[in-house]
Amino acid sequence: MEESHLDRVLTIPNALSALRVAGVPIFLWLVLQPYFGNTSLDGWAIALLVVSGATDYLDGKLARRWNQVTRLGQILDPAADRLYTISTLLALLLRDIIPWWFLVLLLARDVFMALNITSLRKIGYGPLKVNFIGKAATFNLMYAFPLLLLADGGDSLANFARIVGWALAIWGAGLYWWSAGLYTTQVRRLKSTALGTGGTSSAVGGPAKDPVSLPLRGSRESRES
């Protein structure tokens, strides 16, 4: 891929990612209506989550098919995922749908990952490629959240949604931390390699050749869906 492609901004996949980010405050406004004593708009909030999930898949698919993978897209795409995850958790906590410890469990993982990324930058690397376990964790959590919203009721559908939603949430949290462990193993391996080559990375040799890494200069990694 040419460097000019990586530096592009105005692409359809980037526009889809930007729309997902712009939808976060709208989602929060919808889902917090019962918290402020207003009529529930959970149906619209769930619909927005579904649309967000569809565009999450579509922007990555189009970026690869149309050769429109960009650095901006590699930032916007995961940023949108994190914003929806954090905003949903905060809203569910305020509405007493999830306990505080579940929010802390997931946020602690993000802090842990941020420390890993910081240590990578010190040796000249950007964030590593998302692994399959991490994708599976996000998949479980993104399905758990709308189900937990549906569970905020007293009928049989709510009871079913609560059981399935919590099963997905707990499984997703476990996978979330498992992926963090795998990521940490990769970080330690790269740091060890960097120390063995003088502590610096290179676009030609050294740790920058590692297939799972995303070097800061001249990245060739495909955008994740």
Secondary structure, DSSP 8 states (H G I E B T S, - for coil): --HHHHT----HHHHHHHHHHHHHHHHHHHHTTGGGTS---HHHHHHHHHHHHHHHHHHHHHHHHTT---HHHHHHHHHHHHHHHHHHHHHHHHTTSS-HHHHHHHHHHHHHHHHHHHHHHTTTEE-----HHHHHHHHHHHHHHHHHHHTSSSSHHHHHHHHHHHHHHHHHHHHHHHHHHHHHHHHHHHHHHHHHTTS---SSSGGGG-TT-EESSS-------
